[in-house]
Structures are given as C-alpha cells and as structure tokens.
C-alpha cells in the first residue's frame, strides 16, 4: 500500500485514512502505493473461535474434496506450486480468508498474506520505484486518482479519472488495488503498458510508462506578484503539519492576506495531519470530521485544536479536482463548512469511508472498511465527490496551451472580493 511511508502500525491495528493507492510509487500500495493510516488500539479484538450460527460443513467438504482430487496443472500455470502438504494447506487457508474478504464486494476490504503484507510495510519507507500515480477501485473499475507531479505517469500523459483497463495486456477486471499495484510497480528503468480509457475517448489507448524512483514534494509555496500566496499540498504525510506550518509562516511574513490552497491531485493521508492543518484556521472545538461506525462502536469526533491564527482579513480559495480524495476532502469540506474558504475546480474523488488494518497472524493482516466520514454538518462525503462552489474544468487543451483556468478563477475571486 505503500501509501507511503506513513503507516504507523500497532501490534493490533492501524486506521487507514487515505484509501488510495500509490500505484506505483510504490508508495502506498494502498496500495501503492497509497493509503494512509493512523495508529489506534482496537476497542475489541476478534477472538479465534468458530461462530455458533454458521454451518461450516460445506467448507470442510470442499477442503476434503480438494485434498482427495486436486492435481496441479503446473505446466499451464505461472503460479508456484506448494511442494509440501503444510505449505499447500497454508495456501488454502489464505485463499479462504481472501475469499471471505472478497465476498463483501468492497474494494477496500482485502487480506494481505505474508509477502504482500511485508511489501506493504516496506513501502512506508519514503522514496519508491514506480510510475508515480495514485489508484483506487471506483464503481468496480481500477481508476487513477491522480498522477503525482513530476513523475513518469504525469510525463506520459496519465490523467486523474483515467480508467486502467489492462496492465501489460492483462485485464484488470476483478483486481483489488494491492494486486494491481504489484503488477504496475517494478524496478526503475523498466516499462509498463497501461491500457486506459478516458472521458471523451472513443476507444481505449495504450500508454507506456518507464518506472523511476519517486520522491514526492509534500508542500510547495509561491508568492505571486499580484499579492496572492499559493500553498500546494500534495499529501497528508506524517511531516505535513510541520511543512505546512513553515508554508504558513512564509505566507504571514509575505504580508499577503489572500491565500490559495492547491489540493488538486492530493490523494489523502494521515487523518491527524488534516486535523492539525485545519486547526490553523478554526477555533477550538470546531468539528473537522466524524468517524461514523454505524453502531459497531462509538463514533469518534475530531475537533480543531484551535490554533486559529487568522482573522477575518484572510481571503482563501481551495483548488480541488477528481484527484482530491479522503483526508484532503475532509479538510476542504471543513474549511468550506465554516466559511473559511471557497472551493474551486471540479468534483472531488468521493472517498468517504475509513479502513482499519488488523493483524490476523504475526505476518498477515486484513484491511476492513469500518466507518464512514461525516462532514461538520453530519452529512457523508458523497460517492460522486464534493461539488465545488465554482465549477471550472481543466482540459487537456488548457494544459497543452499552458493555461490553468482553475487557478485563474481562484485569482479572480480573490481579487474581486
């Protein structure tokens, strides 16, 4: 999941805020390569005992039928065949758990056997080899959340919202994010062919991307000559609050009072980082987001720490697009709810659910959707994304012409209000 180097995992569980996957960053395999997490001890730990109201006899009958009849077709498979009964039994157990998770028809709930779990953990290291894009499953289709700035994916022309139909000629139908990430990522210098479909295209197209080592800048700042200051926030990493604080210091020292927060292509990250950053703009106690557990446990309300350093002179616009997801949707929604900022761009991704990572065995985990995000007014982040206050498309033609109509609109709003 890589999701980047930002996982803090207790022996019991970790809460995934991001959801998305850095494909190929190897950042978050979340995979990416891309999901974000915050550590938390589970309120209850599942016990290893058979449910009393479930008939498992069909499972054991199928198990025995396999034991008595299965002959591996090694010559027609690239999958390694277990060479011992113990190893084969272990594969079957892992397969059963994977099938159990898959039966929920939730793309965010899946099992991580030892190899994938180890890869997931190692992906949290910081720099990665891949193509540099976030992916997720949306409406059953593997979808690009956003290509990261300055990465091979962006250079190859990958766009937020692109549907990945094939990876190196193999269909992605039914693939979970972790499996897709495994297929897309690889050593620097190697290539991967992605068959993509985009709104406006009449047929899929193949895009070849050469993998590289990916290093992602989290915060960028720009002081414009027209009195507007721009802070770009690409992810909510563990160090995002410190980096953002430094950016705010530069903003204050610039003497400007007009701020653009650019969260286009921001796939999310640590929930704690979003709460910390939001606290610079909101008084103590304001609700930033609520984790709604639908009665399975007590809801968790995340409130502003109350840094609230800006007065009414602050004028702020947040730029969003289809790559703005999860924690970035939480921050954008909170600041709009309290009248701090207007949103400009196009609908966000619509990642309104929470995942938690649980240990199954010492070397395996299962990621389960456990809650929904609720905005300060108690509404759920819609599956179709948050609708901005001002809708401004950003087309391929705009980019080819060196134009940024979304930024232009934000500047216009700030200079006329």
Secondary structure, DSSP 4 states (H G I P E B T S, - for coil): --STT-----SSEEEE----EETTTTBEETTEE---EEE---SS---S---TT---HHHHHHHHHHHHH----GGG--SPPP-SHHHHHHHHHHHHHHHHHHTT--TT-EEE-HHHHHHHHHGGGS-EEE--EEEEEETTEEEEEEEPTTSHHHHTT--TT-EEEEETTEE-TT--HHHHHHHH---TT-EEEEEEE-TT-SS-EEEEEE-EEE----EEEEE-TTSEEEEEE--B-TTHHHHHHHHHHHHHHHT--EEEEE-TT---B-HHHHHHHHTTTS-TT-EEEEEE-TTSS--EEEE--------TT-EEEEEE-TT--THHHHHHHHHHHTTS-EEEES------EEEEEEEEETTEEEEEEEEEEE-TTSPBPPTT-PPPSEE----HHHHHTT--HHHHHHHHHHHH-
